[in-house]
Amino acid sequence: MIKFEKFTLDNGLRVLVHEDKSTPMAVVNVMYDVGARDEDPGKTGFAHLFEHLMFGGSINIPSYDEPLQVAGGENNAYTTNDLTNYYCQLPAENVETAFWLESDRMLSLAFSKKSLEVQRKVVSEEFKEHYINKPYGDVWHKLREVVYTSHPYRWMTIGKELKHVEDATLEDVKSFFHKHYTPSNAILVVAGNVELAQVKELAEKWFGPIPAGEKYRRNIPQEPPQTAPRFLEVKADVPLDALYKCWHIYPRVDDRYYTADLMADVLSGGGSSRLYQSLVKEQKLFSNIECYHMGSIDAGIMVIEGKLVKGIDIKLADEAVKKELQLLQEQGITTNELQKVKNKTESAMAFEDMSVMNRAQSLANYELLGDADLINSELGKYQAVTAADILEQSKIIFSENNCTTMYYRALN
């Protein structure tokens, strides 16, 4: 049981406190309810660009990193299609330094042409290195466009195209900041060797005076159900042919999400899983194959992807994957298989909760989903899944009409 307290400042900032006296450290985690799904289709990549800009200094603190390092702390951040998260860890006696740093950049990020140019360059290089010049780097740029027709999951967090970030003006950037980086659109989690009264006092002192800003209301086009199979073929200079298959699944807070999650583990959770045993070990069609889902807040996708053994016909490999799914749809899974993936999920969750940093991030995540107490109750949702649920969902999810397939072929 992970205990926490929650309160909300007058400006709308939600604050969660998790006390853990067994560590000398404190974690300060600020999660903003903004991700790539909140971008204008003509100006994508902004949420990720901001992750970089937020380290470019604020009005009163020209360098974010230096004071934190002096206080013995370290920090990082990440952006997804759904959220942006900033976190730092430092000795608990210096926790106020983190409040000072985080509140100043929430209140008054320093917008300068120089900072924008520097970070734009960094993001452009990242785009080229990971998505243009890397083998298979463009897979998700191409696939998302076909899997999603309406929802902004159509583009990746890095952005739909490099030009959007290259063309971003200072005005574009400022308006994105004032729309999303406000107390009413943020969650602050403080965890570790801290006390509730102390956190309340520091939160009021540093974050209390920040204007609430206008509450951002989402109005995202929902993805219509897919009614026919979709297919695309790509040829590129890569070492091996690769197969990608995607199916639409449920939003993160839908109970059927847990069934889909366990089903992905049955198919590909390690060396004894179905796809690995049959397609890699026995039939030797793939050099590796995995099944996973995106875990996104809005309705996401389940994916099977695999690199083929050289010389294997990709159509033959595709048919073999379909056969495995058919087997699942006809015979379901054994109680033993289900118990094994439940045990694995339970130990993964327990392992994750061991670090105070992970607990802080989980609390922020669950609060963003609408209920921080899911950190304690979510395992029960996994335990409630039955073999019958998996059989039923395998027939719904792995329907041919719900599938998008990509053949990514090597040139030779």
C-alpha positions as CSV (number, residue, x, y, z in Angstrom):
1,M,0.0,0.0,0.0
2,I,1.5,3.3,-1.1
3,K,0.3,6.2,1.1
4,F,0.0,9.7,-0.1
5,E,-1.8,12.9,0.7
6,K,-3.3,15.3,-1.8
7,F,-4.3,19.0,-1.8
8,T,-4.9,21.7,-4.4
9,L,-3.7,25.2,-4.4
10,D,-6.0,28.1,-5.2
11,N,-4.5,28.4,-8.7
12,G,-5.5,24.8,-9.5
13,L,-2.1,23.1,-9.0
14,R,-2.7,19.6,-7.7
15,V,-0.1,18.5,-5.2
16,L,0.5,14.9,-4.0
17,V,2.8,14.1,-1.2
18,H,4.3,10.6,-0.5
19,E,6.4,10.4,2.6
20,D,9.2,7.8,2.8
21,K,11.6,8.2,5.7
22,S,13.8,5.3,4.6
23,T,15.6,7.4,2.0
24,P,17.7,10.6,2.5
25,M,16.5,11.9,-0.9
26,A,13.5,13.8,-2.1
27,V,11.9,13.7,-5.6
28,V,10.1,16.6,-7.1
29,N,8.1,15.7,-10.2
30,V,6.1,18.1,-12.3
31,M,3.8,16.6,-14.9
32,Y,2.0,18.8,-17.4
33,D,-1.1,17.6,-19.0
34,V,0.1,18.3,-22.5
35,G,1.6,16.0,-25.2
36,A,1.8,15.7,-28.9
37,R,-1.9,15.0,-29.1
38,D,-2.6,18.6,-28.1
39,E,-0.7,20.1,-31.0
40,D,-2.0,21.9,-34.1
41,P,-1.6,19.4,-37.1
42,G,0.3,22.1,-38.9
43,K,2.6,22.8,-36.0
44,T,3.7,19.5,-34.5
45,G,6.7,18.6,-32.3
46,F,6.0,21.6,-30.0
47,A,5.5,19.5,-26.8
48,H,8.8,17.8,-27.3
49,L,10.5,21.1,-28.3
50,F,9.3,22.4,-25.0
51,E,10.8,19.6,-23.0
52,H,14.2,21.0,-24.3
53,L,13.2,24.7,-24.0
54,M,12.3,24.3,-20.3
55,F,16.0,23.7,-19.6
56,G,17.1,26.9,-21.4
57,G,16.7,29.1,-18.3
58,S,13.9,31.1,-16.8
59,I,13.7,34.9,-16.1
60,N,15.3,34.7,-12.6
61,I,17.5,31.6,-13.1
62,P,19.6,31.7,-16.3
63,S,20.8,28.1,-15.9
64,Y,18.5,25.4,-14.6
65,D,21.2,22.7,-14.1
66,E,23.9,24.6,-12.2
67,P,21.9,25.4,-8.9
68,L,20.5,21.8,-8.9
69,Q,24.0,20.3,-9.3
70,V,25.3,22.5,-6.5
71,A,22.4,21.2,-4.3
72,G,23.5,17.6,-5.1
73,G,20.6,16.9,-7.5
74,E,20.0,15.4,-10.9
75,N,17.1,15.9,-13.3
76,N,15.6,14.8,-16.5
77,A,12.4,15.0,-18.5
78,Y,10.4,13.1,-21.2
79,T,7.5,13.8,-23.5
80,T,4.9,11.4,-24.9
81,N,1.8,11.8,-27.1
82,D,-0.1,12.4,-23.9
83,L,2.0,14.2,-21.3
84,T,5.3,16.0,-20.5
85,N,7.1,15.1,-17.3
86,Y,10.0,16.9,-15.5
87,Y,11.6,15.3,-12.5
88,C,14.5,15.8,-10.2
89,Q,16.0,14.0,-7.2
90,L,18.2,15.7,-4.6
91,P,19.1,15.4,-0.9
92,A,15.9,16.0,1.1
93,E,17.5,18.9,3.1
94,N,17.9,20.8,-0.3
95,V,14.4,20.2,-1.5
96,E,13.5,23.9,-1.6
97,T,16.0,24.4,-4.4
98,A,13.8,22.2,-6.6
99,F,10.7,24.2,-5.7
100,W,12.5,27.4,-6.6
101,L,13.7,26.0,-10.0
102,E,10.4,24.4,-11.0
103,S,8.2,27.3,-10.0
104,D,10.4,29.9,-11.8
105,R,10.2,28.1,-15.1
106,M,6.4,27.6,-14.7
107,L,6.0,31.3,-14.0
108,S,8.4,32.8,-16.3
109,L,10.3,30.7,-18.9
110,A,12.9,32.9,-20.6
111,F,12.0,33.1,-24.2
112,S,14.9,34.2,-26.3
113,K,15.8,33.8,-29.9
114,K,19.1,32.3,-28.9
115,S,17.5,29.6,-26.7
116,L,15.0,28.7,-29.4
117,E,17.7,28.4,-32.0
118,V,19.9,26.2,-29.7
119,Q,17.0,23.9,-28.9
120,R,15.6,23.8,-32.4
121,K,19.0,22.6,-33.6
122,V,19.1,19.9,-30.9
123,V,15.7,18.7,-31.8
124,S,16.5,18.8,-35.6
125,E,19.6,16.7,-35.0
126,E,17.6,14.2,-32.9
127,F,15.0,14.0,-35.7
128,K,17.6,13.3,-38.4
129,E,19.6,10.9,-36.2
130,H,16.7,8.7,-35.0
131,Y,14.0,9.0,-37.6
132,I,15.7,9.8,-40.9
133,N,19.1,8.3,-41.0
134,K,18.5,5.2,-38.8
135,P,17.4,1.9,-40.3
136,Y,13.7,1.4,-39.7
137,G,13.6,4.9,-38.2
138,D,10.7,6.1,-40.3
139,V,8.5,3.1,-39.5
140,W,6.2,4.9,-37.1
141,H,6.0,8.1,-39.1
142,K,4.6,6.0,-41.9
143,L,2.5,3.5,-39.9
144,R,0.7,6.0,-37.7
145,E,-0.5,7.9,-40.7
146,V,-2.3,4.8,-41.9
147,V,-3.5,3.4,-38.5
148,Y,-5.0,6.7,-37.5
149,T,-7.1,8.7,-39.8
150,S,-8.5,11.4,-37.4
151,H,-6.9,11.3,-34.0
152,P,-3.7,13.3,-33.4
153,Y,-1.8,10.0,-32.6
154,R,-1.3,10.3,-36.4
155,W,2.0,11.9,-35.7
156,M,4.9,11.0,-33.4
157,T,6.0,13.0,-30.3
158,I,9.1,14.3,-32.2
159,G,6.7,15.9,-34.8
160,K,5.1,15.0,-38.1
161,E,7.8,16.6,-40.1
162,L,11.1,18.4,-39.4
163,K,9.8,21.5,-41.1
164,H,7.3,22.2,-38.3
165,V,10.1,22.6,-35.7
166,E,12.4,24.4,-38.1
167,D,9.7,27.0,-38.9
168,A,8.5,27.5,-35.2
169,T,8.6,31.2,-34.3
170,L,9.1,32.8,-30.9
171,E,5.4,33.8,-31.0
172,D,4.3,30.2,-31.7
173,V,6.3,29.0,-28.9
174,K,5.1,31.6,-26.4
175,S,1.4,31.0,-27.2
176,F,1.9,27.2,-26.7
177,F,3.6,27.8,-23.4
178,H,0.8,30.1,-22.0
179,K,-1.8,27.7,-23.2
180,H,-0.4,24.6,-21.5
181,Y,2.2,25.3,-18.9
182,T,0.0,26.6,-16.2
183,P,-0.7,25.5,-12.6
184,S,-4.2,24.4,-13.5
185,N,-2.7,22.1,-16.2
186,A,0.0,20.6,-13.9
187,I,0.5,18.0,-11.2
188,L,3.2,18.3,-8.6
189,V,4.4,15.2,-6.7
190,V,6.8,15.5,-3.9
191,A,8.1,12.1,-2.5
192,G,10.8,10.9,-0.2
193,N,12.1,12.2,3.1
194,V,9.6,15.1,3.3
195,E,6.7,16.0,5.5
196,L,3.2,17.1,4.4
197,A,3.2,20.3,6.4
198,Q,6.6,21.3,4.9
199,V,5.5,20.5,1.4
200,K,2.3,22.5,1.9
201,E,4.3,25.5,3.1
202,L,6.8,25.3,0.2
203,A,4.1,24.7,-2.4
204,E,2.2,27.8,-1.2
205,K,5.4,29.9,-1.1
206,W,6.8,29.0,-4.5
207,F,3.8,27.9,-6.6
208,G,0.9,29.7,-4.9
209,P,1.6,33.2,-6.4
210,I,1.7,31.9,-10.0
211,P,-1.5,32.9,-11.9
212,A,-3.8,30.0,-12.7
213,G,-4.0,30.7,-16.4
214,E,-7.0,29.6,-18.4
215,K,-7.8,26.0,-18.0
216,Y,-7.1,24.1,-21.2
217,R,-10.1,22.1,-22.5
218,R,-9.3,19.3,-24.8
219,N,-11.3,18.9,-28.0
220,I,-9.6,16.0,-29.8
221,P,-11.2,14.3,-32.8
222,Q,-11.9,10.7,-31.9
223,E,-10.8,7.9,-34.2
224,P,-13.7,6.2,-36.0
225,P,-13.8,2.4,-35.8
226,Q,-11.7,0.7,-38.5
227,T,-13.9,-1.2,-40.9
228,A,-11.5,-2.8,-43.4
229,P,-7.9,-4.0,-43.4
230,R,-5.2,-1.5,-44.3
231,F,-1.9,-2.3,-45.9
232,L,1.3,-0.5,-46.9
233,E,4.6,-1.6,-48.3
234,V,7.9,0.2,-47.9
235,K,11.3,-0.6,-49.5
236,A,14.4,0.8,-47.8
237,D,18.1,0.2,-47.3
238,V,17.8,-2.0,-44.2
239,P,19.4,-5.3,-43.3
240,L,16.3,-7.5,-43.0
241,D,12.7,-7.5,-44.0
242,A,10.4,-6.6,-41.2
243,L,6.7,-7.2,-40.6
244,Y,4.4,-4.8,-38.6
245,K,0.8,-5.5,-37.7
246,C,-1.4,-3.1,-35.6
247,W,-4.9,-3.3,-34.1
248,H,-6.9,-0.7,-32.4
249,I,-7.5,-1.3,-28.6
250,Y,-9.0,0.6,-25.7
251,P,-8.2,3.8,-23.8
252,R,-6.0,3.5,-20.7
253,V,-8.8,3.8,-18.2
254,D,-11.1,1.2,-19.9
255,D,-11.2,-2.1,-17.9
256,R,-10.7,-4.0,-21.2
257,Y,-7.3,-2.4,-21.4
258,Y,-6.0,-4.8,-18.7
259,T,-7.2,-7.8,-20.7
260,A,-5.4,-6.5,-23.8
261,D,-2.2,-5.9,-21.8
262,L,-2.2,-9.4,-20.4
263,M,-2.9,-10.8,-23.9
264,A,0.1,-9.1,-25.3
265,D,2.2,-10.7,-22.6
266,V,0.8,-14.2,-23.4
267,L,1.8,-13.7,-27.0
268,S,5.3,-12.2,-26.4
269,G,6.3,-11.9,-22.8
270,G,9.8,-13.5,-23.0
271,G,11.3,-16.7,-24.3
272,S,8.4,-19.0,-23.3
273,S,5.8,-16.9,-25.0
274,R,3.7,-18.2,-27.9
275,L,5.1,-16.1,-30.7
276,Y,8.7,-16.6,-29.7
277,Q,8.3,-20.4,-29.2
278,S,6.4,-21.0,-32.5
279,L,7.8,-18.4,-34.9
280,V,11.4,-17.9,-33.8
281,K,12.4,-21.3,-32.1
282,E,10.3,-23.9,-34.0
283,Q,9.6,-22.5,-37.4
284,K,12.6,-20.2,-37.6
285,L,10.8,-17.5,-39.6
286,F,11.7,-14.5,-37.5
287,S,15.0,-13.6,-35.8
288,N,12.9,-11.8,-33.2
289,I,9.3,-11.0,-32.7
290,E,7.3,-9.0,-30.1
291,C,3.8,-8.0,-29.2
292,Y,3.2,-4.8,-27.2
293,H,0.8,-1.9,-27.0
294,M,1.3,1.8,-26.8
295,G,-0.3,2.3,-23.3
296,S,-1.7,5.6,-24.5
297,I,-4.4,7.5,-22.6
298,D,-6.8,7.6,-25.6
299,A,-7.6,4.5,-27.5
300,G,-4.3,3.0,-28.5
301,I,-2.9,0.2,-30.6
302,M,-1.6,-3.3,-30.1
303,V,1.4,-4.1,-32.3
304,I,3.2,-7.2,-33.4
305,E,6.5,-6.6,-35.0
306,G,9.3,-8.9,-36.1
307,K,12.5,-9.0,-38.1
308,L,12.5,-11.9,-40.6
309,V,15.2,-14.5,-41.0
310,K,17.1,-13.7,-44.2
311,G,15.5,-15.4,-47.2
312,I,12.1,-16.0,-45.6
313,D,9.1,-14.8,-47.7
314,I,7.3,-12.0,-45.8
315,K,3.9,-13.2,-46.9
316,L,4.7,-16.7,-45.5
317,A,5.7,-15.0,-42.2
318,D,2.5,-12.9,-42.2
319,E,0.4,-16.0,-42.6
320,A,2.2,-17.7,-39.8
321,V,1.4,-14.8,-37.4
322,K,-2.2,-14.9,-38.5
323,K,-2.3,-18.7,-37.7
324,E,-1.0,-18.1,-34.2
325,L,-3.7,-15.5,-33.6
326,Q,-6.3,-17.8,-35.0
327,L,-5.2,-20.5,-32.6
328,L,-5.7,-18.0,-29.7
329,Q,-9.1,-17.1,-31.0
330,E,-10.2,-20.7,-31.3
331,Q,-8.6,-22.3,-28.2
332,G,-8.1,-19.4,-25.8
333,I,-5.4,-19.7,-23.2
334,T,-4.8,-22.1,-20.3
335,T,-5.3,-21.1,-16.6
336,N,-1.6,-21.7,-16.2
337,E,-0.6,-19.3,-19.0
338,L,-2.9,-16.6,-17.5
339,Q,-1.5,-17.1,-14.0
340,K,2.0,-16.8,-15.3
341,V,1.4,-13.4,-17.0
342,K,-0.5,-12.1,-13.9
343,N,2.5,-13.1,-11.7
344,K,4.9,-11.4,-14.1
345,T,2.8,-8.2,-14.0
346,E,2.6,-8.3,-10.2
347,S,6.3,-8.6,-9.8
348,A,7.0,-5.9,-12.5
349,M,4.7,-3.5,-10.6
350,A,6.3,-4.4,-7.3
351,F,9.8,-3.9,-8.7
352,E,8.8,-0.6,-10.2
353,D,7.5,0.7,-6.9
354,M,10.8,0.0,-5.2
355,S,12.3,3.3,-6.2
356,V,10.9,6.6,-4.8
357,M,11.4,8.2,-8.2
358,N,9.1,5.6,-9.9
359,R,6.5,6.0,-7.1
360,A,6.5,9.7,-7.7
361,Q,6.0,9.3,-11.4
362,S,3.4,6.7,-11.0
363,L,1.4,8.9,-8.7
364,A,1.5,11.8,-11.2
365,N,0.5,9.4,-14.0
366,Y,-2.4,8.0,-12.1
367,E,-3.6,11.4,-11.0
368,L,-3.5,12.5,-14.7
369,L,-5.7,9.5,-15.5
370,G,-8.1,10.7,-12.9
371,D,-7.4,8.7,-9.8
372,A,-4.0,8.7,-8.0
373,D,-5.3,5.7,-5.9
374,L,-5.0,3.5,-8.9
375,I,-1.4,3.1,-7.7
376,N,-2.9,0.8,-5.0
377,S,-5.9,-0.7,-6.8
378,E,-4.7,-1.3,-10.4
379,L,-3.2,-4.7,-9.7
380,G,-6.7,-5.9,-8.7
381,K,-7.9,-5.0,-12.2
382,Y,-5.3,-7.3,-13.7
383,Q,-6.2,-10.0,-11.2
384,A,-9.8,-9.8,-12.2
385,V,-9.1,-10.7,-15.9
386,T,-10.3,-14.2,-16.8
387,A,-9.3,-16.6,-19.6
388,A,-12.8,-16.1,-21.0
389,D,-12.1,-12.3,-21.2
390,I,-8.9,-13.0,-23.2
391,L,-10.7,-15.4,-25.5
392,E,-13.5,-12.8,-26.1
393,Q,-11.1,-9.9,-26.7
394,S,-8.8,-11.9,-29.0
395,K,-11.8,-12.3,-31.3
396,I,-12.7,-8.6,-31.2
397,I,-9.2,-7.0,-31.3
398,F,-7.5,-9.4,-33.8
399,S,-10.3,-9.0,-36.3
400,E,-9.0,-8.7,-39.9
401,N,-11.0,-5.5,-40.4
402,N,-9.3,-3.9,-37.4
403,C,-5.8,-4.6,-38.7
404,T,-3.2,-2.5,-40.4
405,T,-0.2,-4.4,-41.9
406,M,3.1,-3.0,-43.1
407,Y,5.7,-4.9,-45.1
408,Y,9.0,-3.2,-44.6
409,R,11.2,-4.7,-47.2
410,A,15.0,-4.6,-47.6
411,L,16.2,-3.4,-51.0
412,N,18.1,-6.6,-51.8
